[in-house]
Amino acid sequence: MTLPPLVEPGPELRADELARYARHVSLPGIGIEGQRRLAAARVLVVGAGGLGSPALLYLAAAGVGTIGVVDDDVVDASNLQRQVLHGTSDVGTPKTASAAAALADVNPGVRVVEHRERLRSGNAVDLLTGYDVVLDGSDNFTTRYLVSDAAELAGVPVVWGGIYRFQGQVSTFWAAPPGAAEGVTYRDVFPEPPPPALAPDCATGGVLGALCGTIGSVMATEAVKLITGAGRTLLGRLAVHDALELTWRHLTVRRDPTRSPVTALPDDAAYATFCGLSPAPAPTTGSPGTATTAPRELAELRAAAASGDAPEPFVLDVREPWEVAVAAFDGAHVVPSTTFTEPHRADDAVADVARRAGGRPVHVVCKAGPRAARVAAVLRDAGLDAREVAGGIAAWSREVDPSVPTY
């Protein structure tokens, strides 16, 4: 869909700006006026990770005047395979700070606003309001639905991208685009999230690093087109890329006539429940039936066992073998999470865990929590007292034993 320019032109370009953006200025559809629109634009990027990295670099290089970055994470060594915004020297640095430094080097004329916080129901609309367009490079379904809903309330378009293994998807969503009879949002295309068991994270399934560059660059291109009015946007189309076959497919998408407009944001627990996840963990007491175990609580249980005051807690590590080789959880029984989602193996795996636990609660750990939550739910359905270790091995390293490496 061809749309009018999203942003009014800013001030006249200086001579040094004309020189910097000469290859844009000579482009039909952008030109001097389009470059002035880019300079006046405000773009918010959710996630400074695999997709956010190339998108942010190209937005800064393009001369977008104000770029906001939302991310509450720090750079980890395992990010560097695909998150090209960050370098080895940035490990341990907040991603927003690393992004700000990198973008300042690319283009010191761009203003970078760090939003070093997690996007939540309580802050999403306020964060999005005031920006002209949002790029959603998040890696989880709860954030994607939250961004879509908040953007509908704020009245701004969303350029969305998603990647997994060798495949990527990208589209532009806008609930009420100007001059169009109707818009399309993320909820219209994906009215229901997939079951958690069918939505493994990148740590489990992997992702081709260069694929992030392909999809993230398309996201930046869409933002430039929206701002300047150049070309035909992906509004109403979903582009699907297969890196192994090197193919693109375009699917037509339309508004779901049965979907009610968003009038308010549900709370964070409602988003988690909608996506089949446990709500954010609260402090636990270790009583039977508790869904989560805090890392410090598990450490206390292990200390009590070491002193002979209690039985050894049974810990089930559902990470992949290569992850365990990087950061082992001493004494844990290791069974990869995929074992519990395969019909021909799940029953035997559950029975084996029940036998080994011998009536003890099962404390399930993964890297950060999602896989553990899924496996714990399977075990509870089978009648076991299974509890997710909140925050996974990353939280264990941060809160209990810093000698355990993060990855």
N, C-alpha and C positions, 0 to 999 in steps of 0.2 A: 504494500500500500504506500503510495506517495503521499507524504504529509508536508504541511508548510513548515518553515524553519521554526525550531523550538525556542530560539533565543534571539533577542534583538541585538544588532551589532553594537559593539563597544566603541571606544574612541578610535580615532585614526591611528594607523600603525606608524611607528617610528621607522627610521631608515634601517636601524639594526634589526628590527622585527621583520621588515620586508625582506632583508637578506636571509634571516634564519628560516623564514617560512616560504622562500621563493618557490619551492616545488609545489606547495599548496596554492599559492597565489596564482600560479599559471594553470591550475586545474579548472576546467569547465565545471560549473556547479558549486565550486567553493570560492575561488578568487579572493580578492581583497575583502569583500563584504563577508564571505564565509569565515575567513580567518578572524575578522573582528568579532563575529558571533562566537567563535571558539574561545577567544580571549575573554568574553563576557560570561561564558558558561560556567556553571557549577555542577560538577559530577560527583556522585557518591559511589564508592566502590565497596561492596560488602565482601570482605575477605581478601587478605593480602597473601594468598597462597598460590596454588597452581594456576588458576585462571586469573586471579587478580594481578599476578606479577606481570605478564605480558600486557594485559589491558592497561594497567597503571603506567607502564613504561611508554606505551604508544600514546596514551592520552596526554602525558606530560610532554612528550616530543612534539605532539600536534599543537601544543600551545593552549590547552584548556586552562582557563584562568584560575579556577579554584577546584581542587580535587580533595574530596574527603575520603578517609580510609577508616573503615570499621573493622577492628580485629582485637581480640583480647589475648591472643596467643603470643608466645615467644618463638624465635627461630630455633629449630632443632636440626641436627645434622641430617636426619632423614628427609627433611624438606628440600635439601639442596639439589636433589636429582631432578626436580621439576619446577621449583619456585625460584626462577632466575632473577628475581628482584633482590634476593639475599645472597650473601657470600659466606665463606667459612668464618671470617672474622665477625660475622653478625650472630653466630650461634649464641643463644642465651639472651639476645637483645629482643625487646618487644618488636613485633613485626611492624607496627605502625611507625616506630622510630627508625627502623631499618629502611622502610619504604620512603619515609620523608627524606632521609639522607640520600638515598639512591636517586629519587626524583629531582632533588635539588641539584645534583650533579648533572643529570640529563638536561634540565632546563631550570635555571635559577629564577626565571621570570614567573614560574608557576607557584601559586600559594597552596601548600598542603596543610590540610586540617586533620590532625590525629584524633580519632575517636577510639581511645584505648579502652574499649568496653565490649561486652557481649551484647548483641542485639536481642532485646527482650520485648515482651508485650508492653511493658511500662514505658519504654523509651523509643520504640520504633518510629512512631508517627512524628515525634519531635525531631528525631535525627533526620528523617527523610524530608521533612518540610523545609523549604528554602533551597533545596537542590532542584536542578532542572531535569535530571535523569539519574536513574540508579542502575548500576551494574551489579547483578547478583552472582557472585562467584563462590557462594557458600557450598559446603560439601555435605549438607544434611537436609532432610525433608522438612523438619520443623522450621528451620530458618527460611527455607524457600517459601513455604506457605505464609509465614509471618511477613516476609518482605512483600509478597504479592498483596496481602491484605492491607498492610500499612501504606503501600503505594496507591492502592485504590482510594483510601481515605485521604491521602495527601494530594491526590490528583496528578501523580507523576508517572511517566513511563518507566518500565523495567526492562533492561536487556539481560536475559538470563542465559547461562550456560551450564552444562553438566557434562561430566566425563566419567568413564569407567573402562578400565583396561585399554582397549584399542578403539573405543567408540566415543563420540561426543555429540552433543545436541546443543542448539542455540536458537533463540527466538526473541522477539520483542513483544512485550505485553503492555497493554494500556487499557484501563477500564473504560475511559471516555476520551478518546483522541479527538482533537478539534476537526470539524468538518466530516466526521465519519458517523454513520448511522449507529454503529455499535463497536465496542472494543472487545478485546480478548485478554483474559488474565491467566495466570498459571493454573488457577483452580478450574478454568474452563477446559484446559487441555489435560490436566491431571486431577480429576475430581476426588480421587482417593489415592493415598500413598500406597506403595506396594507393601505387602507384609514384611516386617523386619527381617524375617528369615530369607527373603528374596532380595534384600537390599544390603548386601555386604559392603563394608567400607573398603577404602583403598588399601588399607593395611592387609586386608584379607585377599582381595582380588587383584590388587596392583593397578598401576596406571602408567602408560607410556608417557615419559616426561615431555617429549616434543609435541604430543597431542595437546598439552596445555597451551603451547604457543599457538597452535592452529586455532583452537576454539577461542582463546583469550583475545587473539588478534581480530577475529570476526566480531567479538563483542565490542572492542574499541571502535571498529569500523562502523558498526551500527550506531554507536553513540555519536560519532562524527556526523553521520548522515542525518540523525535526528536533529542535531544542533543546527546544522547548516541548511537542511532541506534538500540535500543532494540525493538523487537516486531513489530507489524503491526499498523500503525497509522490510524487515521480516515480520512486521505486524500482520497476523493472519496466516503466517507460514512457520513451520517448524523445520529447520535444517538439520539433517542427520548425517554425520560424517563417519565413515569407516576407514580408519587409517591403514589397516592391513590390505584392503581392496582398493584404497585410494578413491573412494566414491563419495558423492554427495547425493542425498535424496531430499526433496522438499515436499512436506505434507501440508495440505491446507487445513487450518484449524479455525474454528468459529466459536462464538459465544454459546455457552450452554443455556438454552432458554429456560431451563428449570432451576438455574442457580440464582439464589437470592443475592442482591447486592450486599457488600460488606458495609455495615453501619457502625460497628465497634469491634475492637480486638478482643478475642478470648484471652484468658490468662495463660501463662506459660505452661501450667499443668495441663490445660485443655489441649494445647498444641501437641504436647508430648503424648497424651492419651490418644489423640486423633492419629498420630503416626505410629501407634502401637508400642510406645516406649514408656518406661517408668518415669513419672514426674521427677523433677530434681530431688535428690535424696535429702532427707532431713536427718538430724542426729538420731542414731539408733541406740537401742538398749540391749540388743542381743536376744530379745525374747523370741520364742518360737513364732514363725510366720513372718518375721521382719523381712522386707524385700531387699534391704541393703545392709552392708556392714562397712562402717567407716574404716579407713586404713589404720588409724591409731587404735581402734577397737580390736582389730585383728591382731595387731602387734601385742596388745595386752593379753589376748587369749594365748598367743604363742609364748609369751613370757611366763604366764601362769603354768602352762604345760611344762616349760623348761624347769620350773622350780618344783614340779611334782604336785601342784595344787589342783590341776585340771587335766583332762585328756587333751591330746594334741588336736588342734582344729584341723579339719579336713579341707584342703584347698585344691580346687580344680582350676587348672590353667588352660584356657581354651584358645590360646594363641597358636600361631603356626610354628613349626619346629625352628625355622630360621630366626623368628623373634625370640624364642626361648634361648637360642644360642647367643643372641646379642645381650639379653637381659634376663637371666634366669631368676625364677622365684623359688628359692631353696625349699625343698620338701613338698612341692606341689605335684599333683598327679596331672600329667599333660595329655589332653585330648583336644585336637583342633575343633573349633566351633562348628565347622561344616559337617562334622560327623553326626551332630545332633539334628541336622536338617535333612539328612538323606534317609528316606524311608527304610531302605534295606540295611542300614547300620544303626539308626537311632535307638531302636529298642534294645539292642545288645549293649550300646554305649550307656544308656540309662541304667540298665540292670547292673552293669559293671561298676558304675559310680555308686549305686545303692549298696552293693556288696562291700566295696572298699570303705565307704563312709561308715557303715555299721551303725546306723542310727544317729550319727553326729550330723549337725548342720553342715551343708555344703557351701563353702565360700568360693564363689566363682569369680575369677579374675581374668581380664584381658588387658589390652594396652590402655584403653581410656574408658571403657564401660559399656558401649553398645552391644558388643558380642556377648559379654558376660550377662547382660540383661536378658538377651534372647535365650541363651542357654538356661539361665536360672528359671525363666518362665516355663521352658520345656520340662525341666526337672520338677518344678512345683506341680505342673499338670499331672505328672506321674506320681505325685504324693510325697515327694521329698521336701524337706525343709532346706530350700536353696536360696542363697542370698548373693546378690551382686556386690562385689567389692567396689565401692563408689570411687570412680576416677581411675580405676585400674592400676597397672604397674607404674604409670606416670605419677599418680597421686602417692603411691607407696614410696617412690623415689623422692618425691618432693617433701612428704610429711614424715616419713619414718626412716628410710635408709638411703641417704644420698649416694652411697656407693653403687647402687643399682643404676646402670646407665639408662638414659632416655634415648629414644630413637624415633 
